[in-house]
């Protein structure tokens, strides 16, 4: 019986202790026929203790994980990643880069080159059509 009570107590303190479970645990821990005020106070104490222990355990686990990651090395924290992202964005802006990683000037030059190539192709096609219409024999050839 004592081991069962101890197990329930430990489970209640390490797990999520609901008010109903805390009240039942308080009743089990106190003398039979204990005053309602005493049960209520013990229930509140158990809930507070459970919450504090969960917080301590969470803090311990977070600290241990951070220590292990530092020991491994080469693993960046979220803060370091955010700082690096900001730095890259700033460098891209300073270099005139767009979000896709291309330089704005290179994109504009590429667009101008394509437009000029289209104009040249159009002029060639127009020149060929004009030349084929005015052949020495006077007949139009389908060019």
Backbone torsions as a table, in degrees:
resi	resn	phi	psi	omega
1	UNK	NA	-41.8	-178.3
2	UNK	-66.3	-38.9	180.0
3	UNK	-65.3	-39.9	176.9
4	UNK	-61.6	-43.7	178.8
5	UNK	-63.0	-42.7	179.3
6	UNK	-63.7	-43.1	178.1
7	UNK	-60.2	-45.7	178.8
8	UNK	-60.9	-41.1	-180.0
9	UNK	-63.3	-47.7	-179.5
10	UNK	-64.4	-44.5	177.9
11	UNK	-59.8	-40.6	-179.9
12	UNK	-66.6	-34.9	-177.4
13	UNK	-82.5	-27.5	179.9
14	UNK	-94.2	-31.9	-179.5
15	UNK	-90.5	-170.4	176.5
16	UNK	-82.4	114.7	-177.7
17	UNK	-95.8	114.6	178.2
18	UNK	-81.3	158.9	177.7
19	UNK	-57.8	-37.2	179.7
20	UNK	-65.5	-43.4	178.5
21	UNK	-65.6	-39.4	179.7
22	UNK	-63.3	-41.4	179.8
23	UNK	-64.6	-43.0	179.3
24	UNK	-64.7	-41.2	178.6
25	UNK	-63.0	-41.4	178.4
26	UNK	-62.8	-43.2	178.8
27	UNK	-62.0	-40.5	-179.5
28	UNK	-67.6	-33.3	-176.8
29	UNK	-78.2	-31.7	-175.7
30	UNK	-87.2	166.3	177.2
31	UNK	-62.2	145.5	175.1
32	UNK	-59.8	136.5	179.3
33	UNK	82.7	17.9	179.0
34	UNK	-65.9	152.5	-177.8
35	UNK	-64.1	148.5	-179.3
36	UNK	-60.8	-35.8	178.9
37	UNK	-63.1	-39.6	179.9
38	UNK	-67.3	-40.7	177.8
39	UNK	-64.5	-42.8	-179.4
40	UNK	-64.1	-41.7	179.6
41	UNK	-66.7	-43.7	179.2
42	UNK	-63.5	-39.7	177.2
43	UNK	-61.0	-47.0	179.4
44	UNK	-62.8	-41.8	178.3
45	UNK	-62.1	-43.2	179.2
46	UNK	-62.8	-42.7	178.9
47	UNK	-63.3	-42.9	179.5
48	UNK	-65.4	-43.2	-179.4
49	UNK	-65.0	-41.4	178.2
50	UNK	-61.2	-45.2	179.6
51	UNK	-62.8	-46.0	180.0
52	UNK	-62.2	-40.9	179.5
53	UNK	-67.1	-38.7	176.2
54	UNK	-61.9	-42.8	178.4
55	UNK	-62.2	-45.9	179.2
56	UNK	-61.9	-42.6	-179.9
57	UNK	-65.2	-42.7	178.0
58	UNK	-62.0	-43.7	178.6
59	UNK	-62.1	-43.5	178.9
60	UNK	-61.5	-45.3	-178.9
61	UNK	-64.5	-44.6	177.9
62	UNK	-59.3	-45.2	-179.4
63	UNK	-63.9	-41.9	-179.8
64	UNK	-65.2	-41.2	177.9
65	UNK	-63.3	-44.2	179.0
66	UNK	-61.7	-42.8	178.6
67	UNK	-62.8	-42.0	-179.9
68	UNK	-66.1	-39.9	178.1
69	UNK	-65.1	-38.5	176.6
70	UNK	-64.9	-38.9	-179.6
71	UNK	-65.9	-36.6	179.1
72	UNK	-66.5	-43.5	179.8
73	UNK	77.8	154.6	177.5
74	UNK	78.3	6.0	178.7
75	UNK	-109.3	119.9	-177.2
76	UNK	-84.7	146.4	175.6
77	UNK	-82.3	167.2	178.9
78	UNK	-62.8	-37.2	178.9
79	UNK	-63.0	-42.5	179.1
80	UNK	-65.9	-39.9	178.2
81	UNK	-64.6	-42.7	179.2
82	UNK	-62.7	-41.6	178.6
83	UNK	-64.1	-39.4	179.6
84	UNK	-67.4	-41.4	177.1
85	UNK	-60.1	-43.9	179.4
86	UNK	-62.6	-42.1	-179.8
87	UNK	-63.6	-42.4	178.9
88	UNK	-63.0	-43.8	178.5
89	UNK	-60.8	-42.6	179.1
90	UNK	-63.4	-42.2	178.8
91	UNK	-65.7	-39.8	178.1
92	UNK	-63.5	-43.3	178.3
93	UNK	-61.6	-43.3	-179.1
94	UNK	-64.5	-32.0	179.9
95	UNK	-88.0	-0.4	179.9
96	UNK	74.5	31.7	-178.7
97	UNK	-89.6	151.4	174.8
98	UNK	-94.5	177.2	-178.9
99	UNK	-62.9	-28.4	-179.0
100	UNK	-78.7	-6.2	177.7
101	UNK	95.8	0.7	178.8
102	UNK	-95.0	147.5	177.5
103	UNK	-72.2	140.4	178.9
104	UNK	-60.9	-41.8	-179.1
105	UNK	-64.3	-41.1	179.7
106	UNK	-65.0	-37.3	179.1
107	UNK	-65.5	-43.2	179.6
108	UNK	-64.8	-41.6	179.0
109	UNK	-63.4	-42.3	179.5
110	UNK	-62.0	-41.9	179.0
111	UNK	-64.9	-43.9	178.5
112	UNK	-62.2	-40.8	-179.7
113	UNK	-63.2	-44.4	179.5
114	UNK	-64.3	-41.4	179.3
115	UNK	-63.6	-43.6	179.1
116	UNK	-64.2	-39.1	178.7
117	UNK	-64.2	-40.2	178.2
118	UNK	-63.8	-42.5	179.3
119	UNK	-62.1	-43.1	179.5
120	UNK	-63.0	-43.1	179.1
121	UNK	-63.3	-39.8	178.4
122	UNK	-64.6	-42.6	179.0
123	UNK	-62.8	-41.2	179.5
124	UNK	-63.3	-44.9	-179.8
125	UNK	-63.1	-42.9	179.2
126	UNK	-64.8	-41.4	-180.0
127	UNK	-64.9	-40.7	179.0
128	UNK	-63.7	-43.6	-179.5
129	UNK	-64.7	-40.8	179.7
130	UNK	-66.6	-41.9	-179.5
131	UNK	-66.8	-38.4	-177.7
132	UNK	-72.1	-25.2	178.5
133	UNK	-75.4	-26.7	-177.9
134	UNK	-112.5	59.4	177.2
135	UNK	-83.4	157.8	-177.2
136	UNK	-59.1	-29.0	-178.5
137	UNK	-79.7	-13.3	175.5
138	UNK	88.0	-1.9	179.3
139	UNK	-98.3	146.6	179.5
140	UNK	-86.3	132.2	177.3
141	UNK	-106.6	145.7	-178.9
142	UNK	-79.6	100.5	-170.7
143	UNK	-93.1	NA	NA
